Amino acid sequence: MLRQRIMDRSERIEELESRAYKSTRPIDAEATGSNDPHARERAIAELADLRTELHYDYEDLEQARIEIREAIDVFYPDHMDAHRIFWRRYLCGWTWSRIAAEMDLKVRDVTGIHGEALQLIKVPERYQNM
């Protein structure tokens, strides 16, 4: 959800910036397609707000990554396969099949190790209903 929110805001920023630089006159009636004399001011304010929100989203994402790393580190060094699987799945975003191929295992084996390892992880309450 957080990554999607970041992507949505980034796309909106790109859209507004693209419209701003499309014309020789930045964000005016020609660029926005309206005769609103305050369109430029509103667009600039929206860009500033979106950039601020995006900054906070990136901070939230980094905090979540830190917490995920800490949770995954419970497997090291006693459960190296689980550590590798969780690291690649949740921090690198790999698919089950890519993890299986890299570890020379079957997907079923990878998901089985993952399922068993889930019992060892304590998920912080704030993430349990996401």
TORPATOR-907436 format. One record per atom (N, C-alpha, C): x, y, z; residue in one letter. Coordinates in pm, whole numbers, plus 50000, padded with zeros to 5 digits. Layout:
N
XYZa/...
***
This chain:
130
500804988250000m/500005000050000m/500865012650000m/501905012750080l/502765024550087l/503495026649956l/504005015849898r/504695017349769r/503745022549662r/502505017849663q/501535022549565q/501235037249585q/501105041649711r/500855055749739r/502025064249690r/503245059449710i/504415066649662i/504395067549509i/504075056449444m/504025056549298m/502945066049248m/501775065949311d/500675074749270d/501065089449283d/501675092849396r/502075106849417r/503185110749322r/504115101949296s/505205104849202s/504655107349062s/503685099149021e/503065100948890e/502335114348882e/501645118048989r/500915130848991r/501895142548983r/503025141549052i/504045151949045i/504585153048902i/504885141648841e/505375141848703e/504345148148609e/503065144748629e/502005150348545e/501935165548560e/501965170348682l/501895184748705l/503135191848649l/504295185948669e/505515192048615e/505515191948464e/505015181148406s/504945180348260s/504025191248205s/502885193148268r/501975203648224r/502585217348244r/503375218848350a/503985231848379a/504995235748273a/505715226148221y/506785229148127y/506395226947981y/505145223247959k/504665220347824k/504595233047739k/504315243847801s/504085256347732s/505185266347770s/505325276647690t/506285287047727t/505785294947846t/504485295047866r/503905301347985r/503545290148083r/504195289548199p/503955278348291p/502565278448351p/501975266748356i/500675263948415i/499715275748410i/499275278848291d/498275289348274d/497095283748196d/496275292348143a/495095287648071a/495475278647955a/496575281847886e/496995273747772e/497425259847816e/498175258947924a/498695246047971a/497635237648040a/496725243948114t/495735236348191t/494445234248116t/494235241748012g/492995240347936g/491825247548002g/492105256448095s/491035263948159s/491385278848157s/490405286948187n/490625301348194n/490785306048337n/491055297048427d/491185300248569d/492475307948593d/492385320348642p/493585328348663p/494435323448780p/493885314548864h/494625309548980h/495115295248962h/495005290048841a/495405276248815a/496885274148845a/497705283748807r/499145282448829r/499465281848979r/498885290649057e/499145290849201e/498715277849267e/497525273049227r/497035260549285r/497915248749247r/498365248449123a/499225237549077a/500565237749152a/501115249549172i/502375250749246i/502185246249391i/501075250249451a/500785246149589a/500595231049596a/499905225349498e/499695210949496e/501015203549481e/501885208549394l/503205202549378l/503985202749510l/503965213849578a/504675214949706a/504095205249808a/502775204449815d/502135195249909d/502475180749876d/502405177349748l/502715163649706l/504155159949738l/505065169349715r/506475166549745r/506685164349895r/505995172149978t/506085170250123t/505515156650163t/504345153150110e/503735140150141e/504625128750094e/505215130249977l/506105120049924l/507335118250013l/507855129250063h/508985128650155h/508625120350279h/507455122950337y/507015115350455y/506765100650420y/506225098050302d/506025084150259d/507355076850249d/508365083450194y/509685077150185y/510265074350324y/510045083550417e/510505081250555e/509775069150615e/508465068150593d/507705056650643d/508205043650580d/508475044050450l/508965032250381l/510315028050436l/511195037350459e/512515034050513e/512395028250653e/511505033850735q/511295028350870q/510765014050861q/509835011550770a/509304998050752a/510404988450708a/511284992850618r/512394984350572r/513334981050688r/513584990650775i/514434988150892i/513794977550982i/512494978951006e/511794969351090e/511744955451026e/511584955050894i/511574942250823i/512954935650834i/514014943550815r/515374938050829r/515584932250969r/515144939551070e/515294934751207e/514534921751229e/513324920751173a/512534908551186a/513194896851114a/513754899450997i/514414888950919i/515694884250987i/516364893251054d/517634889651117d/517504879551230d/516264876751277v/516114866351379v/516524852651324v/516544851251193f/516894838451131f/518394836251120f/519154846851129y/520604845951107y/521304842651237y/522224833651246p/522724824351145p/522084810551151p/521144808251244d/520604794851265d/519724789651152d/519084798651080h/518144794650974h/518484802350847h/519614799050787m/520114806750672m/519184806250552m/518574794550526d/517664793750411d/516484803150431d/515914803150550a/514794812150578a/515244826750566a/516424829750616h/516964843350608h/517074847650462h/517644839050378r/517784842250235r/516424844150168r/515494835250200i/514164836050139i/513464849050179i/513434852150306f/512754864350352f/513424876850298f/514744876950296w/515484888550246w/515114891150099w/515164880550019r/514904882149876r/513424885449848r/512544879549925r/511114881649902r/510674895649949r/511044899550069y/510484911650128y/511344924050114y/512614922550092l/513464934350073l/513874936249928l/513974925249855c/514344926449714c/513144925349620c/512034920049671g/510814919049589g/510834907749489g/511654897649512w/511734886449419w/510474877849426w/510184871049314t/509074861549310t/509534848349373t/508544840049408w/508874826949465w/509694818849367w/509344819449238s/510064811349139s/511504816149121s/511734829049128r/513094834149117r/513924829949238r/513334830649356i/514034826349477i/514374811449467i/513394803649424a/513614789149412a/514734786149313a/514734792849200a/515764790449099a/517144794349153a/517224805549222e/518494810349275e/519034801149383e/518124794949460m/518544786049569m/518584771549526m/518264768949399d/518234755349345d/517264746549423d/516054751949446l/514984744849515l/513724745449432l/512744737649470k/511414738649409k/510644749749480k/509714755849408v/508894766449466v/508184761249591v/507694749049585r/507004743049699r/507924742349822r/509194739349800d/510144738749911d/510374752649970d/510504762549882v/510734776349927v/509544781250009v/508334779149958t/507154783750032t/506964775750161t/507404763250162g/507334755150284g/508284760550391g/509514763650352i/510484769650445i/509944782950496i/509374790750405h/508794803750440h/507684801950543h/506784792550518g/505664790150609g/506124786150749g/507104777250756e/507634773050886e/508314784750956e/509034792850881a/509774804050939a/508854815050989a/507684816250929l/506724826450974l/506384824851122l/506444812451169q/506124809951310q/507144816251404q/508344819351353l/509404825051436l/509394840251438l/508584846351353i/508594860951340i/507484867051424i/507824877651493k/506824885651564k/506574898151481k/505394899051424v/505034910651342v/504524921651434v/505094933651424p/504594944651507p/503104947051483p/502384950451588e/500924952051580e/500494961751472e/501244972351451r/500814982451353r/500804977151211r/501464965751185y/501484959851051y/500564947951036y/499954943351142q/499164930951136q/497904932151053q/497314943651041n/496064945150966n/496254952250834n/497464952750784m/497714959850658m/497464950850541m/
***
